[in-house]
Amino acid sequence: MTATVLSPRLSHRLRLRRRADRWINLLLLMPGCGFLLLAMMLPICQLALASFGLFGIGAVGQFTIQNYAEISQNLLFTSAFRFSLQIAAVTTLISVAVATLFTAVLQIDFPGRRLVGALYKVPLVVPSLIAAFLVLTMIGPGGMAARVLQPFGVRWPSFLHDPSGFGIILVLLWHNIPITILIVSAVAAAVPRDVIEAARTLGANPWRVFRRIMVPLCAPGIAAAALLVFIDAFGTYAIPSLIGPAFPRAISVMMTSEFLLHANWGTASALGVVMIVTTALILVLYHLLVDRGAARPDS
Amino acid sequence: MAWLELRSVAKRFGVVTAIERIDLEVGHGEFLTVLGASGCGKSTTLRIIAGLERPDEGEVILTGRPIQDMPVHRREIAMVFQSYALFPHMTVAQNVAFGLETRGVPTVEIVRRVREALKTVELSGLDERYPRQLSGGQQQRVALARALVTEPKVLLLDEPLSNLDAKLRDRLRVELRALQQKLQVTTIYVTHDQSEAMSLSDRIAFMAGGRIVEIGTPEEIYRRPRARSTAEFLGIANMLDGKVVAAGQGILSIESNLGRLDLEDAAALSVGDDVVVCLRPEDIRLVVPEAGAPNGLPGTIRHSAYLGSITDYIIEPAGSDVSLRIHVPGPTTWRIGDIASIQLPRFGAVIRRRPIAHSVPR
């Protein structure tokens, strides 16, 4: 409308100005978007291409699905995938359950609450590698627990290098439970006091308040915490490589050995892609759950 | 026998005394309002009755049984909060059903009672809405329905109307009173709004500084307050210092700084008592100056404000340093600077002045 009123020369200048604006906008977006592009998309693309035998170091430079065929058929890789998934799932479930109950307990005013509220944060400042060493010295074979029980003729089960992944889960829990508590208790603190008190005056005992009020209102926070724990546990490397069993091995451990020991970049890349896709699927699942929960009251 | 009773209940928060040994009796089906400024301890009193706070001293007795050690969820005392405190993740119907579910009422009966309760508060048809899809007034009704559906022994209301606009507040006030009368539920209502207290209550307990200053019907509290703080909190009060100079034949003569007042004798006072006379602005009249009228004295209009149904004047009586607030029905007839004759009423609350103020907030 305005262009028809303006003279042709003026409208031309306006068009030029608009084009310049677009470039300035793009330029201003560069630091942020450029970083995303360079630091995130590029390596992921490189990884994906290498997994198909393209542009990879030492690859044939020809499209192939050989790497995927290899990791889907070789028991070493399939068991690694299952092992990591299992560790991540168990760690997530236990972390979330313990953290939610712990948060509920922290709502009650009992003597020593502040001390407990401070103590649970200790593992946050201790690197989980140190926790892995704790497992070695405390409950490993020849560890403190085993030595204390030995005179009584009790054989201490080995949690070190055990194929069930119990030791790994223990260390992951040590690190992830406090993080989960931190997130869940922050969400719990945002639940209005009045709402809880209203439920109490309507005859709900503390357990019912927890189940019917606290848990549903904290669900988005619990889901977010579960997501973080799962991603962390699924990709964990240091702990399984230190105290994990020789078989099955965690997927990240497999990947590293393919890279570093066998220089098998194609297989390692394919494993990496599988890890990313798995985590991405979990992320999508999380969004589906949370968005549906959030959208429900408006329907 | 009182339905609910507080016996010398006290509560401190650290060094701050919230409630100082209060006694209170509420009859069955009674609507009692606890009135007071913020921080006077009225909400704490309510929370102690609900069980959300533990009293440091004293007893709470419900139908003859001490309940101060009983957990909140066993008391059968429902509470409506200022924020309504609806459960955001539940529908209206689920909110109202909550209290019935906790009591193990069969599902069929829950459905029936929820429908009935929503009908009572005129919210039929909104069962499946979520709280955030409702207006403030509707949310308020859901909160009320949720509390009433459980048929509580006592209904507690903590400033339930203060988040609503003036018109809606006025309407809900009328509805709330009608509902309470119909259901005959013992109700304790906390507010800082004196007109709310006046229009709703059977009795008002006025609180200040963690004590109950006095309890009485709205009329008693307004017309015959026994404490200066009560008189001042409930509406506009003209306070005149004076001394009783004669008493007898139902007439109390008081020498005040506006001259001699002859008032109908209601308080038990004797000659020589130091008193404060409380005159309500609507009891004082302004007339065209005329000699010989009783209690009449000339005064100058200093301020006038037209409020619609009344005109609010501030008038300065001649030869005096006090000023009086006077409400005259109808439009403004006096202008600033006019000389009018003030007709002091033959009725006024006479409050004995105590050596130590009764209700100084600590």
Interface residues (C-beta under 8 A of the other chain):
Chain A: P192 D194 V195 E197 A198 A199 R200 T201 L202 G203 A204 N205 R208 R212 I213 P216 L217 P297 D298
Chain B: A50 G51 L52 P71 V72 H73 R74 R75 E76 I77 A78 M79 F81 Q82 S83 A85 L86 F87 P88 H89 F98 G99 T102 R103 Y130 R132 Q133 A143 R146 A147 T150 L156
